[in-house]
Amino acid sequence: MTARKLVVVHFAVSGGGVKRHVLEIAAGFDRGKFDLIGIFPDAAMAASVARSGDARYLAAFKKLGLPARALEVPRWFSPWADCKSVFQLAGMLRRMKPDILHCHSSKAGLVGRLAAALAGTPAVCYTPHNMYYAIQRGMKRQVFLLAEQALALFSDAIIAVSDSEDREFRRDLWCKKKIVRIDNGIKPYSGKWEVAEVRRRYGLEPGARVILTPARCEPQKDVRTLVLAMERVVRDVPEAVLLVAGEGEQRPELEALTDRLGLRERVRFLGWVDAIEPLMAASDIVVLSSLREGLPYAVLEASDMGKPTIGSDVAGTRDCIRDGETGFLLAPGDVDGFADRMILLCGRPEACAVMGAKGREMVEAEFGAGRMLRELEALYARLAGREG
């Protein structure tokens, strides 16, 4: 007798790398064993990040032939709205009767785990993709850490997406037996883009040395360090251009800083870019100055495309940049260090090619989507009592 397929609901509130992760799962899962359903904010995603409907979760799930429902959860903490979302989600879960709820991001973990407890959902997975408490300081950090400790009671598995994250969870959380490490993974890109055409589309001169940071304009991403570094970079490499692909609360402040430094033509804010792949293919270097990450898809994508990467030596990023081999790691906020490495790579295209090739080899060997999916499917089977 054929076993009934397990029903898994994926609930996410954030975009960016979280969205990439969820869609990798949705596209690659074994549909003979699992039924996947998505629950996501839609209007909120449109207002905050994704300009086109095709870039939003519901449209992406529809394209994959998977069911999805909208639940307009605010991205930031809002007590009244969050309480309302908990009860709305609990009602949806009661009707769907999933075997497993998988929450992605800290906000989804808050709302989703409480809703699952109210609905009696049998098993709950939680992938923070960067714990919110970890980017806080002082009393605020302690409050959010206590919240995570309490919410762990409503979790059957807490998934770390990198070695660094796994170590931090085991250091900070009491529920060590619930922590599972499943590194992020991606499918190799098969698309081909005409680099010259992409550069023309973005108004880039043919000889430009293009530095891309696919990052939201938010404190965690620390784009300010890169803007300050560009003041030195353009003195040594006048043809260098920094492209900031991402929206966020700090964009007006960063644009004002760019103007004060006289860098308006050399630092360009593109806002949210729905399809980052062509822009990444047309870039020479990819830089991520984040203060911390889970395991950044931006670095995996860049390496898979053969681009050298420069990043902060922080949790998550250090797990996917081999310093001196696939790119460079620098102390967070090291303006001069970032400037030095960008100048170096702008002037040495042969070094870029070597590092990019090594990065592609690293992704193929260590960060494939197939491995991630197999490990996640095995976890779901274990939680549902279907092992073996």
C-alpha positions in Angstrom: 0.0 0.0 0.0 1.4 3.4 -1.0 2.1 5.7 1.9 0.1 8.9 2.0 2.0 12.0 0.9 3.1 14.3 3.7 1.6 17.8 3.6 4.1 20.5 4.4 3.2 24.2 4.7 5.9 26.7 4.1 5.3 30.0 5.8 7.7 33.0 5.1 7.5 36.7 5.7 10.8 37.9 4.4 12.1 38.2 0.8 15.7 38.2 -0.5 17.7 35.0 0.4 14.7 33.6 2.3 12.6 33.7 -0.8 15.4 32.1 -2.9 15.6 29.3 -0.3 11.9 28.6 -0.2 11.7 28.5 -4.0 14.7 26.2 -4.2 12.8 23.8 -2.0 9.5 24.3 -3.8 11.1 23.6 -7.2 13.1 20.6 -6.2 11.1 18.6 -3.7 9.9 15.0 -4.4 6.3 15.6 -5.3 5.6 11.8 -5.1 6.2 12.0 -1.4 5.3 15.5 -0.4 2.5 18.0 -1.0 3.8 21.6 -0.5 1.6 24.6 0.2 2.8 28.1 0.7 1.5 30.9 3.0 3.0 34.3 2.4 2.3 38.1 2.6 1.6 39.4 -0.9 0.6 43.0 -0.8 3.3 43.6 1.9 6.0 42.1 -0.4 4.8 44.3 -3.2 5.0 47.4 -1.1 8.3 46.7 0.5 10.5 45.0 -2.0 9.2 43.4 -5.2 8.0 45.8 -7.9 6.6 43.2 -10.3 3.9 40.6 -9.5 6.1 37.9 -11.0 8.7 38.5 -8.3 6.3 37.7 -5.4 5.8 34.4 -3.7 2.3 33.7 -4.8 3.1 34.2 -8.5 6.2 32.0 -8.1 4.3 29.2 -6.5 1.6 29.4 -9.2 4.3 29.1 -11.8 5.6 26.0 -10.2 2.1 24.5 -10.1 1.9 24.7 -6.3 -1.0 26.1 -4.1 -0.3 29.2 -2.0 -2.4 31.5 0.1 -1.9 35.1 1.2 -1.6 36.2 4.8 -0.6 39.9 5.2 1.8 39.6 8.2 3.9 42.8 8.7 7.6 42.3 8.4 8.5 44.2 11.6 7.2 43.6 15.1 3.7 44.9 15.7 1.9 43.4 18.8 -1.7 43.9 17.6 -1.1 43.0 14.0 1.0 40.0 15.0 -1.6 38.7 17.4 -4.2 39.0 14.7 -1.9 37.1 12.3 -1.4 34.3 14.8 -5.1 33.6 15.0 -5.6 34.0 11.2 -2.8 31.5 10.5 -4.1 29.1 13.2 -7.4 29.1 11.4 -5.7 28.4 8.0 -3.7 25.5 9.6 -6.8 23.9 11.1 -8.4 23.9 7.6 -5.3 22.6 5.8 -4.3 20.0 8.4 -0.7 19.8 7.4 1.7 17.2 8.9 4.5 19.8 9.2 4.7 23.6 9.3 8.0 25.0 8.2 8.6 28.7 9.2 11.3 30.8 7.5 12.7 34.0 9.2 12.4 35.2 12.8 9.1 36.9 12.2 7.5 33.8 10.6 9.0 31.8 13.5 7.2 34.0 16.0 3.8 34.0 14.3 4.0 30.5 12.9 5.0 28.6 16.0 2.3 30.2 18.1 -0.3 29.5 15.4 0.8 25.9 15.1 0.4 25.4 18.8 -3.1 26.8 18.7 -4.0 24.7 15.6 -2.5 21.4 16.9 -0.2 21.0 14.0 1.8 17.8 14.6 5.3 19.1 13.8 7.0 22.4 13.3 10.4 23.3 11.7 11.9 26.7 12.0 14.7 28.1 9.8 15.6 31.6 11.1 18.0 32.5 8.2 19.8 34.7 10.8 18.4 34.9 14.3 17.0 38.4 15.1 18.5 38.4 18.6 22.0 38.0 17.1 21.9 41.4 15.4 20.8 43.2 18.6 22.9 44.6 21.4 22.5 45.0 25.2 19.1 44.5 26.8 17.3 44.2 23.4 19.5 41.2 22.6 18.6 39.6 25.9 14.8 40.1 25.4 14.8 38.6 22.0 17.0 35.7 23.0 14.6 34.9 25.9 11.8 35.0 23.3 13.6 32.5 21.2 14.3 30.3 24.2 10.6 30.3 25.0 9.4 29.7 21.4 11.8 26.7 21.1 9.2 24.9 23.2 6.9 25.0 20.2 9.6 23.8 17.7 10.5 20.2 16.7 13.5 21.2 14.7 15.5 24.5 14.5 17.6 24.5 11.3 21.0 26.2 11.0 22.0 27.0 7.4 25.7 27.1 8.0 28.4 25.9 10.3 28.8 29.3 12.0 25.1 29.5 12.6 25.0 25.9 14.0 27.8 26.8 16.5 26.0 30.0 17.6 22.7 28.2 18.1 24.3 25.5 20.2 26.1 28.1 22.3 23.0 30.3 22.9 19.9 28.1 22.9 18.9 25.5 25.5 17.3 23.1 23.0 20.5 21.6 21.5 18.8 18.3 20.6 16.4 20.2 18.3 19.1 22.0 16.3 19.8 20.5 12.9 22.4 21.8 10.4 21.4 21.8 6.8 23.5 24.2 4.7 21.9 26.3 2.0 22.3 25.0 -1.5 21.6 26.2 -5.1 21.0 24.8 -8.5 23.7 25.8 -11.0 22.6 28.6 -13.2 21.9 27.7 -16.8 20.9 31.1 -18.1 23.0 33.1 -20.6 23.0 36.8 -20.7 24.5 39.3 -23.2 26.8 41.3 -20.9 27.1 44.3 -23.2 23.3 44.5 -23.5 22.8 44.3 -19.7 25.4 47.0 -19.2 23.7 49.3 -21.7 20.4 48.8 -20.0 21.9 50.1 -16.7 23.8 52.9 -18.4 27.3 51.5 -17.8 30.1 52.5 -20.1 31.9 49.6 -21.9 35.1 50.0 -19.9 33.5 50.2 -16.4 34.7 48.0 -13.6 31.4 47.0 -12.1 31.2 46.2 -8.4 27.8 44.8 -7.3 26.4 44.6 -3.8 23.0 42.8 -3.8 22.0 44.1 -0.4 19.0 45.9 1.2 19.7 49.4 2.5 19.3 48.4 6.1 21.7 48.5 9.1 22.5 44.8 9.1 23.8 45.0 5.5 26.1 48.0 6.3 26.1 49.4 2.8 27.6 52.6 4.3 31.0 50.9 4.6 31.0 50.3 0.8 29.9 53.9 0.0 32.8 55.3 2.1 35.2 52.8 0.6 34.3 54.0 -2.9 35.7 57.5 -2.2 39.2 55.8 -2.3 38.4 53.3 -5.0 37.4 55.9 -7.6 40.7 57.9 -7.0 42.7 54.8 -8.0 40.2 53.3 -10.5 38.1 56.1 -12.0 36.1 53.7 -14.1 34.8 51.8 -11.0 31.1 51.8 -10.4 29.3 50.5 -7.3 25.8 49.2 -8.0 23.5 48.8 -4.9 20.7 46.4 -5.7 18.2 46.7 -2.9 15.7 48.9 -1.1 15.5 49.8 2.5 15.0 52.3 5.2 18.6 53.7 4.9 18.5 54.5 1.2 17.8 58.2 1.6 20.6 58.5 4.2 23.0 56.6 1.9 22.1 58.6 -1.1 22.8 61.8 0.9 26.2 60.4 1.9 26.9 59.6 -1.7 26.1 63.2 -2.7 28.3 64.7 0.0 31.2 62.6 -1.1 30.7 63.6 -4.8 30.1 60.0 -5.9 26.7 60.3 -7.5 28.0 59.0 -10.9 30.1 56.3 -9.2 27.6 54.9 -6.7 24.2 54.0 -8.1 21.2 52.9 -6.1 19.0 50.6 -8.3 16.3 49.8 -5.7 14.9 46.4 -5.7 16.0 44.3 -8.7 13.5 41.5 -9.5 16.0 39.4 -11.5 19.5 39.8 -10.1 21.1 37.1 -12.3 21.7 39.3 -15.5 23.1 42.1 -13.4 25.4 39.7 -11.5 26.6 38.2 -14.8 27.5 41.7 -16.0 29.4 42.6 -12.9 33.2 42.1 -12.3 33.1 41.7 -8.5 30.4 41.0 -5.9 30.7 42.5 -2.4 28.7 41.9 0.7 29.6 44.0 3.8 26.9 42.6 6.1 27.3 42.6 9.9 26.1 39.0 9.9 24.2 36.5 7.6 22.7 33.0 7.8 24.5 31.7 4.7 24.1 34.3 2.0 22.7 33.2 -1.3 24.2 36.3 -2.9 27.7 34.9 -2.4 26.7 31.4 -3.5 25.1 32.9 -6.7 28.1 35.1 -7.4 30.6 32.2 -7.0 28.4 29.9 -9.1 28.7 32.5 -11.9 32.4 32.7 -11.6 32.6 36.0 -9.8 35.2 36.8 -7.1 33.5 37.8 -3.8 34.5 40.2 -1.0 32.7 40.0 2.3 32.8 40.7 6.0 34.4 38.0 8.2 31.1 37.3 10.1 28.9 34.3 10.7 27.4 33.0 7.5 29.6 34.9 5.0 32.8 33.3 6.3 31.2 29.9 5.6 31.1 30.5 1.8 34.2 32.7 1.0 37.6 31.1 1.1 39.8 34.0 2.0 42.5 34.5 -0.7 41.1 31.7 -2.9 37.5 32.5 -3.9 37.6 36.1 -2.6 38.5 38.1 0.5 37.2 38.3 4.0 37.6 41.5 6.0 36.7 42.8 9.4 33.1 44.3 9.5 33.2 48.0 8.9 36.8 48.0 7.6 36.4 50.8 5.1 40.1 50.8 4.1 40.2 47.0 3.8 37.2 46.9 1.5 38.7 49.7 -0.6 42.1 47.9 -0.9 40.5 44.7 -2.0 38.2 46.3 -4.5 41.1 48.3 -6.0 43.2 45.2 -6.2 40.5 43.1 -8.0 39.5 46.0 -10.3 43.1 46.2 -11.5 43.7 42.4 -11.9 41.1 40.8 -14.1 43.2 37.6 -14.3 43.0 37.3 -10.5 39.2 37.7 -10.8 39.0 34.9 -13.3 41.1 32.5 -11.1 39.1 33.3 -7.9 35.8 33.0 -9.8 36.7 29.6 -11.1 37.6 28.4 -7.6 34.4 29.8 -6.3 32.4 27.9 -8.9 34.2 24.6 -7.9 33.4 25.3 -4.3 29.7 25.8 -4.9 29.5 22.6 -7.0 31.3 20.5 -4.4 29.8 21.9 -1.2 26.6 23.8 -1.8 24.4 21.9 -4.2 20.6 22.1 -4.0 20.3 18.3 -4.3 22.2 17.7 -1.0 20.1 20.3 0.8 16.8 18.9 -0.5 17.7 15.3 0.5 18.6 16.3 4.0 15.4 18.3 4.4 13.3 15.5 3.1 14.9 13.1 5.5 14.2 15.5 8.4 10.5 15.8 7.4 10.2 12.0 7.2 11.8 11.7 10.7 9.5 14.3 12.2 6.5 12.5 10.7 7.7 9.1 11.9 8.4 7.9 8.3 12.1 7.1 8.7 13.3 4.1 6.7 
